[in-house]
Amino acid sequence: MKVLIAMDSFKGSISSIEGSKAISAGIKEVYPEAQIVTLPLADGGEGTVEALIRATDGNVVEKEVMGPLKEKVTAVYGILGDGKTAIIETAAACGLPLVPSNQRNPLLTTTYGVGELIADAIDKGCREFVIGLGGSATNDAGIGMLQALGFRFYNKHNEEVGIDGQALKDIYKMELEHVNAKLKECTFRIACDVKNPLYGPMGAAYIFGPQKGATPEMVKQLDEGLKHFADIVQDALGVDINQIEGAGAAGGLGAAFSGFLNGQLQSGIDLVLEIIDMEKSMEGADFVITGEGKLDGQTSMGKAPLGVAQLAQKQGIPVIALAGGITEETAALNELGITSYFSIMNTPMSLEEAMEPKVTYTNLRTTATQLFRLLQAVQAVVKV
């Protein structure tokens, strides 16, 4: 028997790697000789570097960069097994968890550190980039990142503007003479699952600004800055960065990658599955096991378990999904490739207890054991 385990993390509880180990151990209790292939997953957000490094036998790189509050932080990114592809989660350099709750103000935060990570990867020979957007504390439309890569933005007095969200409104012109020349050799694939434009009622400031600490007054100021910046870019480069689908992701980093670096924005899970060559790993599998912390309506909108299920469906492979929590909306997944789904909870407990890593590990292992004991019993009946 061959079983492919392709789990996302149970966020806040257990990593995709540890979750896969638990399920594998549960299966081995019943089928000691089973061939088990594990491919930890992520959908372009948290855990993407870890998942892709493991899947491609790559390396982790640590780099001290400028954090969102303009202080030094140690950020981590990965270089895949091919030695030429860098995988960067932007949140590693400008993520919301890096900013204490009482200091959150997207007028003052910057993406400069993201640009430093890209420059470091270029120096190490990388020319292919996979960028995971999401979880940023910023709303600077990526001007911090761009300045770290050599782009220059000036005010009306021919002085360089700042590197944060409040600097957007001061930009009068841009200059490209000092841009890192090696960027022309680079390609950027961007994992982005939001569709928001750069500015306006559905833009970066109004939709995501409040969760980053923006007051209504700040939101208005940020949105005006984003619009002003888009107008400057339109005049200088002839590119309408506002209308790019996903431009508002990560405080406007989507617009910066697409408009300045020719980045291609695509579904996070589709990008990850392509890189790890999931379809090839599925060949000959009898079952696929996937899952995440909670299966709900969001899962059916493109998260990791659905991406796995759709690939398995093409090959006619049954898919079992495991989760801590399951909602009524999850039933829709049965029509989208997931054969059956199960909660790993087996006794009443608080959310805090359920999310304890040891508890989650045990529950995953126990559930896997019981499912495959049932399968073993059914197979015995069929043989008779």
C-alpha positions in Angstrom: 0.0 0.0 0.0 1.2 3.5 -0.9 -0.1 6.5 1.1 0.8 10.1 0.3 0.5 12.5 3.2 0.3 16.1 2.1 -0.7 18.2 5.2 -0.7 21.9 5.8 0.2 23.1 9.3 -2.3 23.3 12.1 -1.5 26.9 12.6 -0.7 27.8 16.2 -0.4 24.2 17.1 1.7 21.8 15.0 3.8 22.1 11.9 3.0 20.3 8.7 6.2 18.2 9.2 5.2 17.1 12.7 1.6 16.5 11.6 2.8 14.3 8.8 5.0 12.3 11.2 2.0 11.7 13.5 -0.2 10.4 10.7 2.6 8.2 9.4 3.1 6.7 12.8 -0.6 6.0 13.0 -0.7 4.2 9.7 2.4 2.1 10.5 0.7 0.7 13.6 -1.8 -1.0 11.2 0.3 -1.4 8.0 3.9 -1.7 9.1 5.0 -2.4 5.5 3.1 0.6 3.9 5.0 2.9 1.6 4.5 6.4 3.0 5.5 9.5 1.2 5.2 12.8 3.1 5.1 16.2 1.4 4.5 19.0 4.0 2.5 21.8 2.5 1.8 25.5 2.7 -0.3 27.8 0.7 2.2 30.6 0.2 1.8 32.0 3.7 3.4 30.9 7.0 5.4 27.7 6.7 6.0 27.9 2.9 9.8 28.2 3.3 10.0 25.2 5.6 7.7 23.1 3.4 9.6 23.8 0.1 13.0 23.5 1.6 12.1 20.0 2.9 10.4 19.0 -0.3 13.4 20.0 -2.5 16.3 19.2 -0.1 17.2 22.9 0.0 18.9 25.1 2.5 17.9 27.8 5.1 19.6 31.1 5.0 19.6 33.6 7.9 20.1 37.3 7.2 20.1 40.4 9.4 17.8 43.0 7.8 15.8 46.1 8.6 12.6 45.1 10.3 9.2 46.8 9.9 10.0 49.4 12.6 13.4 50.1 11.0 15.3 48.1 13.6 17.5 45.1 12.9 15.9 41.7 12.9 17.1 38.3 11.9 15.0 36.9 9.0 15.1 33.5 7.4 14.6 32.5 3.8 15.3 29.4 1.7 17.2 28.4 -1.3 15.7 25.4 -3.0 17.5 22.2 -3.9 18.3 23.5 -7.4 20.6 26.1 -5.9 19.1 29.0 -8.0 15.6 29.5 -6.6 15.0 31.6 -3.5 11.8 31.2 -1.5 11.0 34.2 0.6 8.1 34.9 3.0 7.8 38.6 3.1 6.4 38.4 6.7 9.9 37.2 7.8 11.2 40.8 7.3 8.0 42.9 7.7 5.4 40.7 9.4 2.9 41.9 11.9 4.2 39.7 14.7 7.4 41.7 14.6 5.6 44.8 15.8 4.3 45.0 19.4 0.6 45.7 19.4 1.1 49.1 21.0 3.4 50.2 18.3 1.4 49.2 15.2 1.1 52.1 12.8 1.3 51.3 9.0 2.3 54.9 8.4 5.6 54.2 10.0 6.4 50.6 8.9 8.5 49.5 6.0 9.2 46.6 3.6 12.9 47.6 3.2 14.0 44.3 4.7 12.2 42.3 2.0 14.4 44.0 -0.6 17.5 43.2 1.5 16.6 39.5 1.4 16.1 39.6 -2.3 19.5 41.4 -2.8 21.2 38.8 -0.6 19.7 35.9 -2.6 20.9 37.6 -5.8 24.4 37.8 -4.4 24.2 34.1 -3.6 23.4 33.3 -7.3 19.6 33.0 -7.2 17.8 34.3 -10.2 14.4 32.6 -9.7 12.2 33.8 -6.8 9.1 32.5 -5.2 7.6 35.1 -2.9 4.9 34.4 -0.3 2.8 37.5 0.4 0.7 38.0 3.5 0.9 38.9 7.1 2.7 42.2 6.7 2.7 45.1 9.1 3.1 47.5 6.2 1.2 49.7 3.8 4.1 51.3 1.9 3.2 49.9 -1.6 6.6 48.2 -1.5 8.6 51.4 -1.8 10.8 50.3 1.1 11.6 47.0 -0.7 12.2 48.9 -4.0 14.6 51.4 -2.4 16.7 48.5 -0.9 17.0 47.2 -4.5 18.2 50.6 -5.9 15.0 52.4 -6.9 15.0 56.0 -5.9 12.0 58.2 -5.1 12.2 62.0 -4.7 10.0 64.8 -3.4 9.5 68.2 -5.1 12.7 69.5 -3.5 14.7 66.7 -5.2 15.3 65.0 -1.8 14.9 61.2 -1.3 11.7 60.4 0.5 11.3 58.0 3.4 10.9 54.3 3.3 7.5 53.9 4.9 3.8 54.4 4.3 3.7 58.1 5.1 6.3 58.8 2.5 4.0 57.8 -0.4 2.3 61.2 -0.5 5.6 63.0 -0.9 6.8 61.2 -4.0 7.2 63.5 -7.0 9.4 61.5 -9.3 11.4 58.3 -9.5 14.9 57.4 -10.8 16.0 54.0 -12.0 19.8 54.6 -12.7 20.9 52.8 -9.5 18.6 49.8 -9.7 20.4 46.5 -9.1 21.4 45.5 -12.6 21.0 41.8 -11.9 17.2 42.2 -11.4 16.9 42.1 -15.2 18.0 38.4 -15.0 15.5 37.5 -12.3 12.0 36.2 -12.5 9.5 36.5 -9.7 6.5 34.2 -9.0 4.3 35.6 -6.3 2.0 33.5 -4.1 -1.0 35.7 -3.7 -4.6 34.7 -2.9 -6.2 38.1 -2.5 -7.7 40.0 -5.4 -7.8 43.5 -3.9 -6.7 46.5 -5.9 -4.1 48.9 -4.5 -6.4 51.7 -3.3 -10.0 52.6 -2.9 -12.8 51.0 -0.7 -11.5 47.5 -1.4 -7.8 48.5 -1.4 -4.9 47.8 0.9 -5.5 50.6 3.4 -9.3 50.2 3.9 -9.4 46.4 3.9 -6.2 45.5 5.7 -5.0 48.7 7.4 -7.1 48.5 10.5 -5.7 45.1 11.5 -2.2 46.6 11.2 -3.1 49.4 13.7 -4.5 52.1 11.4 -7.1 54.4 12.7 -9.8 55.8 10.3 -7.7 58.9 9.9 -4.7 56.8 9.1 -6.6 54.7 6.6 -7.7 57.8 4.7 -4.1 59.2 4.6 -2.7 55.8 3.5 -5.2 55.4 0.8 -4.5 58.9 -0.6 -0.8 58.0 -0.5 -1.4 54.8 -2.4 -3.5 56.6 -5.1 -0.8 59.3 -5.4 1.9 56.7 -5.8 -0.1 54.9 -8.5 -0.5 58.1 -10.4 3.2 58.7 -10.3 3.9 55.2 -11.6 1.3 55.6 -14.3 3.0 58.8 -15.6 6.6 57.5 -15.3 6.2 53.9 -16.4 2.9 53.8 -18.2 1.7 51.0 -15.8 -1.6 51.0 -14.0 -0.6 49.3 -10.8 -3.9 49.8 -9.2 -5.9 47.5 -11.5 -3.5 44.6 -11.1 -5.4 41.8 -9.4 -3.8 41.4 -6.0 -2.1 44.8 -6.1 -3.3 45.5 -2.6 -1.8 42.3 -1.1 0.7 42.8 1.8 0.1 46.6 1.9 0.7 47.0 -1.8 3.7 44.7 -2.2 1.6 42.9 -4.9 1.7 46.2 -6.9 5.4 46.6 -6.4 6.3 43.1 -7.5 4.0 43.2 -10.5 4.6 46.7 -11.6 8.3 47.1 -11.0 9.7 43.5 -11.1 7.4 41.9 -13.6 6.2 39.5 -11.0 3.5 37.0 -11.9 0.9 36.7 -9.2 -0.8 33.3 -8.8 -2.6 31.0 -6.4 -0.3 30.2 -3.5 -1.2 26.5 -3.3 -1.0 26.0 -7.1 2.5 27.5 -7.1 3.6 25.3 -4.2 2.2 22.1 -5.7 3.9 22.9 -9.0 7.3 23.4 -7.4 7.2 20.2 -5.4 5.8 18.2 -8.4 2.9 16.9 -6.4 1.3 15.0 -9.3 4.5 12.9 -9.8 4.5 12.0 -6.0 0.9 10.9 -6.3 1.6 8.3 -9.0 0.7 4.8 -7.7 -0.8 6.1 -4.4 -3.7 4.1 -3.0 -4.8 7.0 -0.7 -3.9 10.6 -0.1 -4.2 12.2 3.3 -4.4 16.0 3.6 -5.8 18.5 6.1 -5.2 21.6 8.2 -6.3 23.1 11.5 -9.8 24.0 10.4 -11.8 22.8 7.3 -14.4 25.4 6.4 -15.7 27.6 3.6 -12.3 29.2 3.1 -10.8 25.7 2.3 -13.1 25.5 -0.7 -11.7 28.8 -2.0 -8.2 27.5 -2.8 -6.4 26.5 0.4 -3.9 23.6 0.5 -6.3 20.6 1.1 -8.4 21.6 -1.9 -5.4 21.9 -4.2 -4.2 18.5 -3.2 -7.7 17.0 -3.6 -8.1 18.3 -7.1 -4.8 16.8 -8.3 -5.7 13.5 -6.7 -9.2 13.5 -8.3 -7.5 13.6 -11.7 -5.8 10.3 -10.9 -8.9 8.8 -9.3 -7.2 8.5 -5.8 -9.4 8.7 -2.7 -8.6 11.6 -0.4 -9.0 11.7 3.3 -8.9 15.1 5.0 -8.2 15.5 8.7 -8.7 18.7 10.8 -9.1 20.0 14.3 -12.4 21.8 13.5 -15.0 21.2 10.8 -17.9 23.4 9.9 -21.2 22.7 8.0 -19.6 24.5 5.0 -17.1 21.7 4.7 -19.6 19.4 3.1 -19.0 21.2 -0.2 -15.5 19.7 -0.3 -17.0 16.3 -1.1 -18.0 17.6 -4.5 -14.5 19.1 -5.0 -12.3 16.0 -4.6 -12.2 15.2 -0.9 -13.7 11.7 -0.5 -14.3 12.0 3.3 -13.2 14.3 6.1 -12.9 13.8 9.8 -12.3 15.8 12.9 -9.4 14.5 15.1 -11.1 15.7 18.3 -12.3 12.7 20.4 -13.2 14.2 23.7 -14.6 17.6 24.9 -11.8 20.1 25.6 -11.0 23.8 25.4 -9.5 25.3 22.3 -6.3 26.0 24.2 -6.0 22.3 25.2 -6.8 21.2 21.7 -4.1 23.3 20.2 -1.3 21.9 22.5 1.2 20.4 20.1 1.4 17.1 22.0 -2.4 16.8 22.0 -2.7 17.5 18.3 0.1 15.0 17.6 -1.7 12.3 19.6 -5.1 13.0 18.1 -3.7 12.9 14.5 -1.9 9.6 15.2 -4.9 8.0 16.9 -7.3 9.1 14.2 -5.0 7.7 11.5 -4.7 4.4 13.3 -8.4 4.0 13.7 -9.2 5.0 10.1 -6.7 2.4 8.8 -7.9 -0.3 11.2 -11.4 0.3 9.6 -9.8 0.0 6.1 -8.1 -3.2 7.1 -11.3 -4.7 8.4 -13.2 -3.7 5.2 -10.4 -5.2 3.0 -10.7 -8.5 5.0 -14.4 -8.6 4.4 -14.0 -7.9 0.7 -11.4 -10.7 0.4 -13.9 -13.2 2.0 
